[in-house]
């Protein structure tokens, strides 16, 4: 009897949970209401069977429970019952599977007027490529992927010259136009998922996969990787922004093309020397850093990282949090660099400064730090020298007190909380794995040995 009660409560509880739970689908933002319908049908069929089977079981437990002297009736064959069960089961299974076939047929039949966006996945980032005026993407080859050419575009291919390359985790698409996403992975399996679009697809190394949709709602939708792809899988996030056509056009026009990227002039260190003068006041003439002035060492830091941070300060992605006192100071100083070319110049100058060793200011358990650092090493490198391909700057030989403050800022959401600062945000997620100040000290004590 208690067993029957538990079964009945299970059914009632499940139904209540289903209808009263606050966890519903996110609001649809694409043409794929068919997917929702299919899921609803599956819910109804499996829900119906779940309720019927469990209630029948409870009924039997109660009705046929042990009674003294009662005798079971042996009935091995019941043709009529078998016909019924086979028939009803077949209909329910067909009802559950057939809608999926219609969805799939539509999913693989991409509308002829769909425009193309390529999304490229790597551990643990998203980047995008759009065809230029010619509507064609240039040929790519994994062997050509380099720091200068992160997409591996064939420089000889005329179709590739005007390809728009977006080296950022945020891609844009225009509303109400079918879009075909071409999906490519640089390393392992990933999966391109925007919950509001309802459709998703794997990225398979060595293969091009695709999916299509027509966005029906403007907004910014979080892009998740839904294939376990290594320790940073949980932090592999991005966004797809659905714009009105004119907003999309102006956004796209502001992104560099492949040929523009390849022919961008290098920074001029001679000009940069003059621009460095205000920086020298805190960071020192040799860029060695100054703890008393809270200015970290710059000499020896990766140039692409310095540039990105300076641009982040300029565009408000960093140094705007009210509790980020030193960051706000820096934001004011960065305004002396009037444009991107000025940033390039000053970074080129910093690149020429001697990389002299720093004094370590932090004590910790080096062995424990080494264990924790194993995760950091995936992106920053075992030697802590930074890896541009994973957007991870150099750590070794730089100001430990500065890294400590930044780790704490990330943990507290003071840094990396701007929704467009993807790499900062990602680092914020990783910083949550450091439980306490001791863990931070240990890790920095180990980095100091590198
Ligand atoms: Cu990429 Cu998970």
Boltz pocket constraint, residues with backbone or C-beta under 6 A from the ligand:
constraints:
  - pocket:
      binder: B
      contacts: [[A, 121], [A, 122], [A, 123], [A, 124], [A, 189], [A, 190], [A, 191], [A, 225], [A, 226], [A, 227], [A, 228], [A, 229], [A, 230], [A, 232], [A, 233], [A, 234], [A, 236]]
      max_distance: 6.0
